[in-house]
Amino acid sequence: MPSPYRALFTAPGTKGFSTAGFLGRMPLSMMGIGVVTMVSQLTGRYGLAGALSATIALSAAVMGPQISRLVDRHGQRRVLRPATLVTLVAAAGLLLSAKFSLPDWTLFVFSALIGCTPSIGSMTRARWAALYRDTPQLHTAYAFESVIDEICFIFGPIVSIGLSTVWFPEAGPLLAAVFLGIGVFWLTAQRATEPVPHPREQHTGGSALRAAGLQVLVATFVATGAIFGAVDVVTVAFADEQGHKAAASIVLALYAAGSCTAGVVFGLLHFKGEPARRFLLGVCAMGVSMIPLQLVGNLPILAVALFVAGLAIAPTMITTMALVEQHVPRAKLTEGMTWTSTGLAVGVALGSSAAGWVIDAAGAKAGYVVPAVSGAVAVVVGFLGYRRLKQPVPQRGGVLKDDGSKGDGDGGDDEREQRRVA
């Protein structure tokens, strides 16, 4: 590992919460695609499979920010453990309903409850922010987290699709649930690096989403998430049409590998320009990279096209986290980070559902129109919101006023005092 990344782990506890966070994040890439594979294996209905995946994503979009808001107020341990227990019970119900061919409505009910899954990436990023706020190491830490995300997306689909196609249909989602339980309970056992909850008076002013810049990021990420959701579903169907359904996991892994490669390099660089401009360039690159998918005719060409497309993902995600810090009060940082994940989740739901219906109606190759349109929408939204992103709010510990600006006062000293007392 390059030295800037090694330097991150000189702080006590960083290796432990990073490893736990990695395990807890594996379901992010395994559960949705695992449900798609499981349901398509058992029923052959890609429309239903995409709708269930969309239900999980939409439920997570609703529940995720609420869970993270509670985390900012009460701490990770007190909130994440009960939320995870709900998710694990719901996952068990979904697998049993699918296995025993219960009515479709039971699948949707349990899929909705799986949305209680906490945003583990936001939790680990919040721990890095508490350790390295206002230092160059935080950029590297966010890059490292983005690389971890992509490693999950490299291996998660391979494991999930592979187990569900080779072993038994429910195997992929089952292992995802196991990873979630181990990761969350291990992460929350590490109290020393857990961010200190902020006092109730710092949580007035409503949701972090009232920040104008965050609204732009979330809206852009809805379209970006639609790209990801559509690509996942269409790629599985395309590989199935080619007679190599299990190969979809390898193709999707290369998509993530492109992002991982770019993320490692991006984390070694330090930029002086506006992050808003880098964000817009990244969104444009993601949108343009969807155009060649309309021309693919076989899996090898698709794999190359997706690897190239993946190169734009991690740098955009890393820059997004920097922008969240600029536009969201510190007392609402976990919630703010989760709102970006929520935007992605909503987009994944829309993209996977739309792609499923297009596949059922016109075939897998036609489904790649969905990520192309989603990429164009992301670019348009990014340009329309660019001026807002160029106007960050001064980063102090205050709260959002009614006009979306922050109050006075530096919450950093209060946080440090709470940590010292704790």
C-alpha positions, 0 to 999 in steps of 0.5 A: 500500500502506498505510504499515504494510505499506510499513514492513515492507520497510525491512529489507534483503532483504525484497522479494526473499524476499517475491517469491520466496516468492510464486512458490514458493507459487503451486503451493499453489493450482494443483497440487491444483485443476490435478490435479482439472481435468486428471484430470476432463478426461482421464477424467471421473472426479471420484472419482479426481480427488479421490482424487489431490488428497487423496493429494497433500495427505496426503503433504504432511501427512506430509512437510511437518513432517519437512522443516521440522524439518530446516530448523530444524536445518540451514537452508532452503537445504540442505533445500529444494533437494533436496526440491524436486527430488524434487517436480519429478521426481514432477510430471513423472511424474504429468503423463506418466502422465496424458497416456499413460493409464498405470494408476491406481496410477502416478498415486497413486505420483507424487502421493504423491511430490509431497508433498515440496513444502516449506511455502514460507509457513512459510519466509517467515514464519520469515524475518519472525519472525527480523526482527521478533520481539516487535515490532508489525511481526510482526503486520503481516508475518503479515497481509501473508503471509496476503494473499499466500496469498489472492492466490495463491488468487485467481489460482492457480485461474484460471490453473490451471483456465484453462490446463487447459481452454483449452490442454491438460489438463496445462498447469495442474499443469505451470506450478505445477511451474515456479513452485515450482522458480523460487520455491524456488531464488530464495528459497534463494539469499538467504542474508542473511535466512535464519534461523540454524539452531538448535543440536542441543541445542535440538531435544530433547524431541520434535516441536513437536506435543507442545505442547498449544496446537498440538495444538488448532490443528492439530485445528481446521485439519483440519476447516477444511482439509476446508472448503477441499478440499470447496469447491474440488472441489464448485465445479468440479463445480457449474460443470461441471453448469451448463455453465460449468466454466471459470467455477469459477476465477472463483468460487473467486477471489472466495472468496479475494478475500473473504479477501484483503480481510479480511486487508488490513484486519485487518493494519492493526489492533492488538489487545490482547485474547486471540488465542485468543478471536479465533481461536474467533470466526474459526472460528465465522464460517467454520463459519456461512458454509458454511450458505448454500451449501446454498441456492445455485442458480446460479453468481452466487449461489454467487460472492456466498456464497463471497466473504462466506464468505472474509471469515473466513479471513485473520483466522483464519489471521493469529491462528493464526500468533500463537498458534503463536508463543505455544505453540511453542519458537523453535527449532521455529517453522518446524516448528510453523507447518508443522504448521498447514499439515499440519492444513490438508493433511489436511483438504483431503485428507479434504474433497476426497476425500469431496466427490468421492465425494458428487458421483459418488453424488448430484450437485454440489449435494449435495457442499456438505453436506461443507463444512457438516459440516466447519465444524460440526466445526471449531467444536466442536473450537475450543470444546473446545480453547479453554482450552488456547489461553488458556494460552500457554507463556512464549516463550523459546528453551528446549525442550519438557519431557516435560510439554509445558512449556518449559525455561529459558533465552532462546534469543534471545541465542544466535540473535543471536550465531550471526547475528553470527558468521555 
